[in-house]
Amino acid sequence: MTRFLCILGIMALFVSCNSSKDVVQTPPVPETPMAPKPQATSTAGYWQQHVDYKMEIDMDVDSYRYKGKQELVYTNNSPDVLDKVFYHLYFNAFQPGSEMDVRSRTIPDPDGRVGDRISKLKPDEIGYIKINSLKQNGADISYETVGTVLEVALAKPIQPGESATFNMDFDAQVPVQIRRSGRNNKEGVALSMAQWYPKLAEYDFEGWHAHPYVGREFHGVWGNFDVKISIDKDYTLGGTGYLQNPNEIGHGYETLPVKPSSKKKFTWHFKAPNVHDFTWAADPNYIHDTAQVPNGPVLHFLYKNSMPREKLGNWKKLQPKAIELMQFLSSNIGTYPYKQYSVIQGGDGGMEYGMCTLIAGEGDFGGLFGVTAHEMAHSWFQFVLATNESTNYWMDEGFTEYFGELAECHIFDKPFEKPTKRVYDIYFYYVKSGTEQPMTTHADRFHYNRSSAISAYYKGYLFLNQLRYIIGQKHFDTSMKTYFDTWAFKHPTPVDFIRVAEKTSGLELDWYLQDWTRTVNTIDYAVKSVEGNSITLERIGLMPMPIDLTVTYADGTTEDFYIPLQMMRGEKPTSATTIKDWAWAYPTYTLQAEKAIKSVEIDPKGFIADVDRSNNVK
């Protein structure tokens, strides 16, 4: 999801979507993604479900309604017998009286893009997915639509290791765009089609995740998609998947000339291997450009030709920078595993999807690039490392925000410390506001939208930046790449991530995961006294940390000390002088210097999210 910015002066939070190439022929498309690297650590005992979709969609661009046929093969890789399944019907959220509507009108700080807009939708403007028939292995089964969830009682339980085939016919209507998905948004994009089909809910070691669509993010089952979309022939499409019939369709995808056709509709045929979602957008006025990443994927850019000239210029300027983004992220996290990625003007902020993003297209270049950087980074943190966004929202948003900023600073040769300081300041504001909730709070269950955003984007960002401080840069870099290698194409949890960091660094880190993500404990260390050559430090906050300490002596020289945290059971690599451990339960710690002391400073580089830095120096 697009990055958030907190304006501390007025304590307001808003979405930065402004406003936050050499063109080549598309090469032949592969049927499968690149294979992930061999696993670096064991995932023994891990299992996940699998689903394959075949869908045929007939879209009426005048009524914004479509008919769908879906064949779904679901494989139960769990050790459990399943006697029911659930589908998400996300479009049903865009109806007056829905949970999304009511929550938006009752939360203290509603998203300004939603507000009370859903409550005012007319019958021909709402969204819906209506199920006409559903069969399991050819037999009729009972089902009930409950808001945005379809509850299905199986005719025959699915045993461990078995597969079942579900055939469904459905009708749907595309809503006026409120959030993410919909029609005719403020930038004039005709169709932004995200979460548009009946989507099987995930079942994992925690059970079913059939959560209603109230406003936050998604969770999906890994599988393969084969999708045919019939639509007015003047429309250009882009999104998830490799186009199978480019020479029939044209629209900039073909490698051979397209023969004239008298058809009123074209059927676009896409295949998407090993993804957990399928998204597309369509408009009759899309420009379609492509750019080749050296030794990497083809990048597709789809944007409206009706924008002002300077806005069109921003999209041209973006393309070589997007190549640099893809190269940086692949080098620093892991190789992007597909042969294609699309940046598509969707008209509503920015949101990550399989092999693509839908973003607002009419802002300035800085906003366009910044949102692209964030959303592209999501291709690693959420669309290859597919965390549960409802319960571990911060793992994809925070990690994405961190690497998106890191990539932007690298490409434009800017200091990473500047945006990082802003993130610390936002966190300090959050603590002082008294509205902080643990990061383990369900994404829909925060008291304030502001709290959800800061927790996910900024505490998630700081989780990584402080981890870099705790284990050292080398171990941090190795941990991120090992995490990707180990958990690509799976659903990693916070424990899975921290275990990778533990194995890489040789340090015990459960305390860090516990305090930072599962509590609202804060960090506050102080220089309590300096008497002669004796220094006494004090832990005031409940959250522990190892300490970097710089001592400036009376003769003008300085010395760096490293005080390990005892419960880490080890030390990070450092050039500083390592001294005795500090056990958390001891509120004070004393050390003796060898020379007269002028001043002492805790954490001089500002890595620790210490809520009161005024007492860090004496």
LUMMARSE-496716 format. One record per residue: residue in one letter; x negated, y, z negated of N, C-alpha, C, CB in turn. Coordinates in steps of 0.05 Angstrom, whole numbers, plus 5000, padded with zeros to 4 digits. Atoms other than C-alpha are relative to their C-alpha. Glycine has a CB too. Layout:
N
aXYZXYZXYZXYZ...
//
This chain:
618
m498349765000500050005000498250255000501950004975t501649764998497650715013499050104973501550215015r501249915025493151034962501650224987497250115006f498649795015495951484907497950194990501649884977l501749795012492952134882501450124977499250215021c498849875024494052424813498950284998499449844974i500849725002493853184810500250074970501850195017l500049975029491753304739501150274991497249964990g499149745009493354044736503050014995499250215020i497049995003500853934745501149734992501350105026m499350275009500853204722502149885019501250024972a498150124980504252994787498549795016501150225019l501250224985503052374828501449995027500349724985f498750014974504252334902498449825018500350285012v501350174981502551904961498550165021502149815014s501649864980496952135006500249855027497050024991c499650134975499351955075500050205023502649845000n500149784982497752595112497849935021499350264986s500349755014495952795098499549994973502150155004s501250185020492151835048500849854998499750014981k499450284994471950795426499749975029502949914991d500150074972470650555479502349805005497349875008v497650174995477050255507499149775018502350165014v500850234985476049545532502449825004497849844985q497850194996480448995559500049794978499749865028t499850205021483048505508499049735011503049974991p501050264991479147845513502149794995497449934986p498150225005482747175513500349964970499049745013v499550025028486047065446499849714990502750114993p500150275011484546455402502549924986497649984981e497750105014489746015371499649994970500749725010t500550025029486445985303498050214991498949724993p501949805010482546465259497249874997500850124973m502650115007475146385246500249844975497950234998a500050165025473845855194498750154978498649735005p501349875023472346125125497449864994501850004975k502550115008465446015097500449774980498250214988p499850215019464145395056500450114972497549815000q499549905027466645464985497450004983502149834986a502449975016461345704937500349894972499250304998t499550125026464645464873502449825003500450214978s497950204998469544904859502750124994499449784980t497249945005477044994863501549734995501350175023a498850265005478344274842502650024984498049824985g497550005013485444154821501950215010499650044971y498349794989488044754859501849895022498350245011w498250074978494144664904501750245008501849764992q498249804991498645104945501949895021498550255011q498050094981504945024986499350095029502750104992h500549934972505045065062502750025015498149805014v497649964984510345315111499350075029501850214987d500349924972510745355187502750105010499149765017y497649874990515745825219500150005031500250294990k499449944972518745815289502550175000500449735017m497749825000523346405301500450115028499550234980e499249864976527046685361501950234993501449805021i498549765008529747395354501050145025498250194983d498949844978534347765401500950274988502549855013m499649735011534148515386501750175018497350134994d498549804986539449015408499150274990503149964995v501249755009535949685407502050234999497750085019d497949805002542450065413501549994973502049975023s498650045025545949775352498149954976502049775002y502150075020539449605314500849744985499750234980r499450265011542248915302498649785016503149955000y501350224986538948255318501049744989497050024996k499350275007540547525318497549834999502049885021g502450165004535547015294500649714996498550104976k500050295005534246275296497349934988500549835027q502550065015529145995248499849704995499850164974e500650275008526145305242497550014982499449815025l502149985020521945235180499349734989501050194977v500950265011517744635160498450064975498249855021y501149945026516044655087498849754988502250114980t501450235012510844195056499550054971497349965015n500249985029511044074982497349874991502449864986n502650105009503744014960499850004970497850185012s500049985029505644104887500349714988502250184989p499550265013505943524837502949974991498249974976d497249995010513343694825502049925022500650284989v497750054983519843454855501750265001501749764990l498549764996523644044884502949945008498750195021d497250044993531244034883501450255009501549884975k499049754990532144754905497850165012501450164977v501949814989528745294945501350275000499049925029f499049735000529546044950498850155025499350154974y500949824979528946545007500350294991501649955027h499749715004527647295003501650115024497250144997l498549854980532647725042499650304995503149924999y500949745009528948375034501850235011497250055009f498449784989533348795080502550064984500849945029n497649965016539148705032499550214978500949744987a500649795020535549204985501050275010497150014995f499349734990537649775031503050025004498550055027q497149985001544949785012500850144975501349715001p499149875025548650234963500749794978502450185006g499550185022548849904895498049784996502749885003s502050215003542849454906498250074976498349985026e501849955022537649374851498050225007498549744993m501849794993532849814890501450274999499049955029d498549755001538150354897500450094971502749965014v499449925027540150344824497550074984501649784985r502549945014533050314798498950275008498049785005s501149754991531050894841501650244988500250025031r498349795011536851304813499950024969502849975009t500150005029535351124740497250024988501449764990i502749975011527751124733499450304997497949865020p500549715006525151784703498650155023498450024975d501549874978520451924762500349855026497050044992p499650154976523451634825498150085023502950035009d501549944976519551574889501650195017499349735016g498649794985521352204927501049915027498350245002r499150104974521851814992502549844998497749845013v497750175003527351384963502350164986499449754983g498049845014531051804911502849875000500250275012d497350114998538551714922500849945028502050194987r499450044972537951594997501549745006497550015016i498650264994540150864995502950024994498749774984s497249985008546551044959501750155020500250154973k498649854980548451495017500149885028498850285002l500050144974547450995074502849925008498149764999k497450084989553450875118499849715009500950185023p500050294993555550165139498249945024502849915006d501650054977551950235206497150094996501150145025e502749915006545650505171498649814980500050284989i501150175020544649975117498349785012502249884982g501350244991540149375122501449754989497050004991y499050255010542448665116498949765015503150005001i500550264987540847935131502249824991497149884993k497750175006546947485135499449725011502650125011i500550274992546046735137502549885010498849834976n497750124988550846385184500149704996500150075030s500150295005548445665176497249934991500749855026l502650095010542845285141500249704996499350144973k500150295001541044555148497349914990500749875027q502550135009535844115114499849735014499949974969n500350254985533343555160502649925014499149784981g497650044985539743635200502649994984499849755014a497650025017544543605140500650284989499549804977d499149755011548644205118499450014970503150045004i500649975028546644475050501450254989496950024995s498649775012549844965001498050224993501649924976y501749775006547045664991501750234991498250075024e498649765009548946324959498150235002501149964971t501649754999546447024973500550164974500850175025v499849855025544947384908498150245003499149834975g501749774995542448084925498049955022498650084974t502150044980535848014960498849724999497750204995v501050275002535047274944502249815009499249934971l498250224992538246664978499449764983499749945030e500350245017539246094928501049765015501550044973v499450244983539145414962499949754983498249995024a500050265013541144744931499549795022502849954985l500850194979537844184970501849765001497149914995a498450254997541643594998498449764990500749965030k501850225009535643154982497550134988499349815023p502549885011529843334935497649955017499549884971i502550034986523043444966497949884981499150275013q501950135017518142964935497250115004500049695005p502849914996510743134924498849875025498349934975g501250104975507143074990501849995024498849734995e498050024978513543085031500450275013502649894990s499249764986515743585083503049995006498450035027a497249974993522743835099500350215021501850064975t499549814979525344195160502750144995500149865028f497649835004530344765151500650155025499650204976n499149854976534245045209502150214992501149815022m498249785009537745715200500750185024498650174978d499149784982541846195242500850234983502549905018f499449765016542446905217500550245018497850054980d499749734988544747605236498850204981503150065006a501249795017541348235212500350275013497049944996q499949724992541548985216497650154989502650134992v502349855008535449435213501050264986498150075024p499049765013536549985161498650255010499549984970v501449754997535050715170497649994981501950254993q502450055017527950735144500150174975497550075016i500249885027527650875070497249974990502149874980r502850065008521150535051499049775017499949934970r501550204986516250145093501349915026499649774983s498750134977521249805140502450165008500749714993g497549874992526850075182499850125028500850204980r499849894973528850475243500050314999502649915013n499849714995528051185268499150174976502950075007n501049855023523651455213499450295008497549864989k500449724997521552175205498050075022499150134974e501949964978515952085257501249905026497449874994g498650084975520951795307499449725010499450195021v500650284991518351075309502649854999497949874981a497450134997524150655333500349774980500349905028l499750245016522849995295497449944985500849765018s502250095017518149855237501149754985499150224979m498750255008519649125223498249844980500749835024a501450145021516648895157502049874981498250204984q498250155018519848375111502849985013500150134972w497649984984525148305165501549735003499450115027y498950274994526547545166500449864973498049845018p499750165025528947035114497449874994502349795004k502850085007522346895079500049824976498350254995l500050205021521346275037498450104976498949735010a501449915024519446444965497749814993502050024977e502350165009512946204935500649834975497650184995y499950185023512545614887497149934994501849755005d502850075007505945514849499949894972498250255003f500450125026503145284783501750144978497150014992e498249865018507545814749502949955006499450305001g497350044992513845574784500950175023501950044976w499049844978518345954831499650304996503049945004h500349715001517146684848502250125018497250095009a497749904985524146864872500950274989502349795000h499449755012523847574847501650175019497550154992p498549824983528848094873498250225010502450114984y501549774989526448664916501050254987500250015031v499249765015526849254868498450245010499649964970g501549774990521249674897497049945004500250224981r502850054998514449354890499349815022498949904973e501350154978510248864929501149725004497150004995f499050264990510748164957498149774993500450025030h501550245004508347454951501149795020500249894970g499050184979508646935006498449745002499950145027v501250274997507046215026498250005025502249795003w501950024978501046085071501249815022497349904991g499150174979502745795139499550125028502949944997n500349924973503245875214502650105011498949765018f497649884988508146305253500049985030500250304991d499550004971510846215323502650165005500249705012v497849815000515346805338500550115029499550244981k499249894975519147005401502050234996501249795019i498449775004522147705403501050115027498550224984s498949894976526847905459501050284995502349825011i499449725004527548655466499950155026498050134980d500049834977528749205517497250025012501150284993k502650024987523049165568498350254998500449925029d501549755002521149895558498550034973501850245003y501249985027518949775486497249865000501849874979t502650125005511649635467499949904972497750205006l500150125027510449175408497149964991501549735000g502550085012504649055361500449914972498050245001g499750105027503448715295498449754994502849954993t501350255007501648045266500049815024501549864976g500050224980499547485313498750075026502749915004y501249974973496347375381502249975021497849795004l498150014978500647525442499349775019500250275015q500550234984501446885482500550045030501749774990n499249964972504247175546499450285010503049945004p500749724993500447825559500450075029497250064992n499849944971500547775635502950015009498549805016e497249974994508147715634501150264988501549764988i499049775014509148285585498850265009499449974970g501349754993503948805605499650184976501550155021h500249815022504149425561497250034988502049924977g502849975008496549445558498849754988499950214979y501150255011495748725534498949825022502149854984e500650194979494848395602497150025009501850055024t502750004987488248195635500349985030498349774989l499450014971491648105703502350185005500549715009p497749834994496648545739502649874994499950095029v497350105006503848465716501850035024501250154975k498249994978508848295769502650154993500849715010p497549855007514948755773502349804993500950175025s497950175009521048465738502650164999499349894972s497449885001528448605743501449954974501749905023k498950065026529648355673500550264984498349814985k499549785018532748835623498549964973503050034994k501550065024529048485566497649835006501849864979f502350175000522248185556500049844974497350165004t500450165024520847625507497149994993501249715004w502849995010514447745469499649754983499450264984h500550255014511447095444497350024985499849765020f502349975017506647135385499549744984500350244981k500850215018502846605346498150124980498849765015a501849905021499646765279499349764982501550224983p500850235016495546215247499050084972497849855014n501049975027494346165172500350284989497049935000v499349745012497846795148502349954980500850215022h497750035018503146915094502150215004499050004971d498049804993507347445129499850055030499550264984f499949924971509347685198501450265003501349775017t499049734997510448415215499750105028498650194980w500349884974511648805279501350275001501249815022a498849744995513349495304500450035030498350234988a499449964971516349725370501050285005502149795009d499149744992517450375406499650035030498450234984p500349974971518550575479497850205007502650095012n502049794994513351135473497349954987501050274990y502650065011507450775443497850015021500049714987i502550044986500550885471498649764988498250264998h501450245010496450245465497150015009501449745010d502850014995488950285460498749764986498650264990t501550225013483949735443497050084998500349745016a502849955003476849755418498749744989499450244980q501350255008471949175409497950054978498649875024v502049995020468149095344497849815008501249914972p502250184992461248815362499949754982497350154999n500050265014461248075343502349984980497349974985g497750005018468048185311502650015015499850234981p497450004988475348275325500550235020502250004979v499049784984478948695377501950164982501449905026l498249835014482349295345502050125019498450234986h497949894984489049515372501150254986502349795004f498949765011491850215362502550075016497950245002l497449934987499150375376501150244986502049764998y499149745011501651085367501650155021497650174990k498149884982506951525397498850225017502350124984n501149804982505351945458501350284997500349915029s498549745004510152495434498850184979502949944993m501349835020505452745380498650245013497949844984p501549774990502153435388497249915008499850224979r502650084988495553415426497949954979499150215019e502150035020491253505364500449744984499950244981k499450245015494752925330499249755017502949984993l500950214982493552485391496949984999501050055029g502950005002486252695387499049864975499050285001n500850145025485852445315500049705004501950084977w499950294995487951755339497649905017502649925012k502450074984482351755391497550014983499850195024k502449975018477351995339499949784980500250274986l499950215020479651455291498749745010502849954992q500750274989477850875337497149924995500649995029p502850095006470150865332499649984970498050195012k500350015029470751005257501349744989501350254987a498750255009475450405250498149765005502649965014i502050214995470049975282497950004977498550055027e501949985023465150225228501249894974499150284996l498750115024470250065174500049705000502950104999m499950294999471149355198497249884995501049915028q502750105003463549255201499150024971498150155018f500849965028462449545131501449804982500650284991l498550185018467949135098499249715004503050045004s500950274995465748495132497349954988500049955030s502750045011458648605110500049994969498250225009n500149985029460348765038501949834984500550284992i498150185013466048285023499849725012502950115002g500150254986466147735075501050055028501749784986t499349964972467147655150503149995004498749795017y497150004993474147855174500649765016500750275015p499850274988476947185194501849975024501049824979y498350024976481647355252498650145023502850124994k501149884975480247575323501450275007500249815023q498449774993484948175319500850154975502549925017y498849845021487048755276501350255013497850094978s498649784987492149295293500750224980502649905012v499249765015493150005267502350125015497650214997i497649944987500250195282501450244986501949765002q498449785011504050845273502749894992500250245020g497450105010509850615229501650234988499549794980g498549765007511651305203500650034970502450005014d499249985028512051175128497649934982502449814993g502350045018505651265087498149805012500949904973g501750214990501550635095500649754985497050084998m499450255013502749905080498549785015503049954999e501650224989498549285090501849775008498049914979y498650244991500948685130498049815013502350085020g501850204988498048065163498950105026501549745004m501449934976492948265215500650285010500649805022c499249744991495648975217500750184977502349995020t498849825019497849595180501950185015497850174986l498249794990503650075191499450254984503049914998i500749765014501650785174501350255012496950045000a499149744990504051505181497850105020500450204978g501949934978500851795244499650295005500849875024e500049724992501852545244498550184981502850105004g501649835019497352785187497450095013499549854975d502649914990490453085193498249765002498850214982f501850234995484452655211499149874973497650085016g500850115026482152585139502049814988499450234981g497950175011488752305117500449755017502750154999l499750244983489251845177497849804996500150095030f502250185005482351565166500249884972497350155003g500050105028483151505090502149784996500650234981v498050215003489651115095499249755016502750105010t501050234985486650675150497949854984498950095027a502150135015480650535106501249834977498150204988h498750145022485150335047501549765011501950194985e498350224990489949915089498349785013502150105019m501750204988484449565127498749834979497950135018a501250155022481049375062502049804988499050194978h497950195009487649035043499949745016502750125003s500250254985486148535098498349794985498850055027w501550195017481148235049501549964974497250124994f498750015026484748394983503050015004499150224981q497250064998491748124995500649835024501650265001f499350164978491847845064498049785007500450165024v501750244999486047355057499849904971497250065012l499950065028485447364981502850084990497750154983a497249935003492947324971501049984971501749815018t499150005028494147504899503050064999498550224984n497249945004501147544871500350294993501249824977e499949715004502648284879502050094979500750135026s498149935021508448274831498849994972502449825001t501150045027504448034771497150094998500349714992n502849925001497348214791499550225021498149765006y500049774981498648854830497350135002502150214991w502549865001492049144808497749865015499250044972m502250154986487848594840499850075029500449704996d500249924972489648804910499750305003502449895016e500149714997490949544901497450124989502450134987g502449895012485149694854497549925015499749904972f502350094985480049274892499950135027500049695003t499849874974482549564958499250304998502849985011e500749715004482050284931497050034997501650114976y502949985005474950154908498549975026499249784980f501650054976472349864973500850195023500449715009g499349794980476350355016498450254995503050054999e501649765006472950934980497149955006500450084971l502850064995466250584983499350015030499349724989a500450004971466950485058500050285011502149835014e499849724990469151205070497550164992502550144988c502449865008463251475030497649915016499549964970h502250104984458451035068500150115028500049695001i499749924972461151225137499550305003502749935010f500349714998461251975123497750114982502650134992d502449925015454951975080500750194977497950135018k499149845023458552235018499349854974503050075002p500650145025456752084945502549864989499050204980f497850165011461051524917500850104972499149704999e499449905028460551854848502250204999497550124988k498049795001465252414868502849894999499750185024p497350125003471552004882500349834975500749845025t500050175024469651544825500650174975497449844997k499549825023469552124775502950085000498250255002r497149944999476552314799501649784989500850075029v498550235010478951614784499849984970498949735013y500350005030476051644713501850224988497050054993d498349785011479552314703502949935000499550265016i497250094999486152014725500649814978500749885027y499650195022485351444676500150144973497749795000f500049865025483651924619502650154996497650204998y497449885001489952314635502149804992500850145027y498150215005493851664634500049924970499449755017v500250075028491351484565501250224982497049964992k499049785016492952174537503050045003498550265007s497149964995499952164567501749844982500649935029g498450185017502151614520501949825015501650174981t498250174984505551244577498649755010501150165023e501550224990500250714588501349734992497150004991q499150275005502549984594497849815010502749945014p502050194991498249354602500249955030500249744985m500050054971496149194673501449745007497149985010t498550254996499548514664503050045001499349804978t497149944997506348864664500949945028500650294992h498950054973510648624722500250275015502749864999a500249754985510049144777502650165000499249945029d497549865000517449304774500850094972502249835011r499149965027517649354698498550224985499749744985f501349765012513549984685502250204994497850125018h498149795006517350544651500150225021499450124972y500349794980514751034703498649905025498450244987n501450064976512750974775497150104998501350145024r502749895004506751404755498249794986500150264985s501550205016504550874705499249765017501549914976s500550234982505150314756497750075019502549925015a502049934981500950694806497250034988500850275014i502649965012495450904759498849734990500250194976s500950265010495050214728498949835023502249854987a500850174977494549864796497650115015502349965019y502049894983490350334837497450084984501050255014y502249875013485950674786498849844977500850274989k501250185019485150204727498949765014502149914979g501150224984484149664780497350085012502049935022y502549894990478750094812497850004978500350295011l502049995022475350204745499349734990501150174977f500750275007475749464730497549915015502449805006l502450084984470749354787497650184994500750025030n502349835005466449964773498749954974500950305002q501250075026465549784700498849725001502250014979l501250274997464249054719497250035012501849815017r502749954988458549314763498050094979500350215022y501649915022455849654701499349774981501450224984i500450215020456749044656498149785010502749874994i501750234991453448514701497750085018501849805015g502249914983448948944744500849995030497549844995q499349974972449249144818499649745016498550225013k500650254985446048504845502049794995497249904994h498050215006450648034808502750085009500049954969f497449904991456548474826500449945030500350304994d499950044971455048444900500449705007497550115014t499850294996454147694897502749894992497749854985s497450095010460447604857502250065020500750134973m497949934981464747964908500049825024499750305009k500250174976462147554966500749714993497250015012t499450275009462646904926503049974996498549934975y497150005004469747074906501549975027501050274986f498750034974471647164979499649725012498950215019d500750264989468046535001501749774987497149944998t498750215016471446124946503050005003499250024971w497149975003478446394947501550105025500750184977a498749924975479746595020502249805007498050025022f497750164992486546345044501349854977499249805022k498850115024488846194974501450224984497949854982h498649815017492546544917498450034974502949914994p501649985024487146734866501450174978497350125006t499049855023488946984796497750164987501249804979p502149865014485147454750497949824988501150184979v501950195012482046864714498249885022501549774985d501750114978479646574781497850205007501749945025f502049804993476147234796497850024978501350275004i502049965021472847314728498249764996501450074974r501750245001470446594729497850005021501849755003v502149974980466846724794497850194990501250115026a502049815010463447334762498449874977501450254990e501450135022461646914701497949805011501949854981k501850194989458546364743497750135015501549815019t502149864985454746864786498050134981501350215018s501749855018452047274728498949844977501550244989g500850165023451346734675500950134973497049984999l499149865024455047194626502949924993499850315004e497350045008461447094586501650265003500249884971l498649754993466647594611503049994994499650065029d497150015007473447364584500950234983500649734986w499349775017473347924533500650245017497650074981y499549774982473048434590502749985013497750035020l497450044988478948144627502250044980500149725013q497949985021482848094562500650294993499149844976d499649735011481848794536500950205021497650104986w499549804980482049184601502749965014497850015020t497650054984487948844635502449924983499449795020r497750115015492248534580500750164975499349724991t499449825023492049084527499750295010498149944976v500649714995491749844524497950094981502650174998n502349925017485649834479498250195016498449754991t501749804986480950404495497149974990501050284995i502950005006473350494495499350274989498349945026d501049755012470351004449497649944983502250154984y502550025015463050984427498950274994497949825015a501049745008459651544390497249984989501950134979v502649975015452751764367500850114973497950195016k499149925027454351794293497950184987500549764982s502149835013447652074268497349955012499949954970v502850034993440452194286498450134977499350145028e501549915024435952244225497149915003501249904974g502850074996428452274237499849835025498949844976n500250184977426951674282502349805001497349854999s497950195003433351314263502650105014500649944971i497549944985439551294308502149814991499549985031t497750175007446351044286502250065019500950054970l497849994981451750904337502549894986499449855026e497550085012459050794322502049915021501250224983r497850084983464550394356502650104987500149695005i497549895010471150784347502449865013500150305005g497850144986475550464401499949704995499850065030l499850295004477849744398498649845022502949924998m501150154979475049544465497050004999501050105027p502950025001467849284465498750065027499249734991m501649964976462449454515497049974993500550285012p502949975003454949354523499350295004498449825020i500649725000451350014516497350065014499950114971d502449884989446350384560499550264984500250065030l500649785017442850904517497450145009499749914970t502449854993437951454536499150174976500450175025v501149855022433451754483498050205011498649824978t502049794992429852414496498450074975501550255012y501749965023423952504450499150304998497549835002a500849725005421253154421497850095018499150034971d502149934982415353124467500950025030497749794998g498949964973419953154528500349755016498450195015t499750254985419352424549502749874993497749814992t497550145004425351964555499649705001502150085021e500150295000426651224543502849905002498549894975d497450124997432450804565500149734985500749955031f499650255015435150254520502649865010500250064969y497650164993440149694534500749844976499549825025i499150155024444249424476502149805010501350194979p498150204991447548764497502449974981498649735004l497750075017454448594472499849704993502750065015q500650275008453647964431501949805013500349984970m498250194990459947634457499749945030502950094995m500750054972457147674528498249765003498850245013r501950235000452047134509497950025021501649745003g502149964980446847444554499750295006500549845025e500549724993444248084586500050035030497350094988k500249944972444748414653497150065008501850255007p502749924992438448524694499750304997499449915030t500449725004435649204675497150074996501750104976s502849905005429249614674499850134973499250195022a500049885026431249904607498949814979502850094992t500950175022428449654541502449874987498450184980t497850155012433049104517499549954971500449735015i500450035029434049094442502249814989500250284985k498350205012438248684393503050045008499750004970d497150004994445548504407501650174980501149725001w498149875018451348894378502549834999500750305009a497650165004456848454350502450184996499749814975w497749824999463748754361501150084973502149885017a498749945026466348704290498450204983500349744984y501649805015460649144264500650275011497049935001p499349744989463049864271497650185006501950144981t502449834995456050154269497649835008499350174975y502450134990449249984299497750204997500449915030t502349825005442550274279497549895014499550034969l502650074988435950274317497950214992500249985030q502249835007429150574302498350065025498349874978a501749924978425350974354497150034989500950275012e502849985008417751034353499050284998498349835019k500949725001417451784361502350184991499050095028a498049815008421052404338502050045023498750274992i497850004980427752474374501150295003502349814991k498749754994430553084408503049975004498850135026s497250054995437152794433500549715008501150195022v499250274993440952154446502650015016500449824974e497550014984446251994499500849725006499750165026i498850254992450751394507501050025028502349924980d498950024972452251184579499550255016502949934998p500549754986448751764613501050015029497050055000k499050004972451151544683503049995001498849765014g497149985001458351544661501549765011500850235015f498650244991460250824678502249914982498049775003i498050095019464150684615502450205000498849984972a497649835001471350944613500450084971502549855011d500049915028469851254545502050234998497250084990v497849805000476051654526499250264986502449884986d500949755013472052164485497050025004500750014970r502949984994465352324517498750224984499650055030s501249785016464352924471498349904978502250184989n501650105022461452474418497949805010501849864980n502050184988456852094466497250124998500749945028v502649875000451152594457499650144973499950215023k500749855024447652854396497050075001500649834974
//
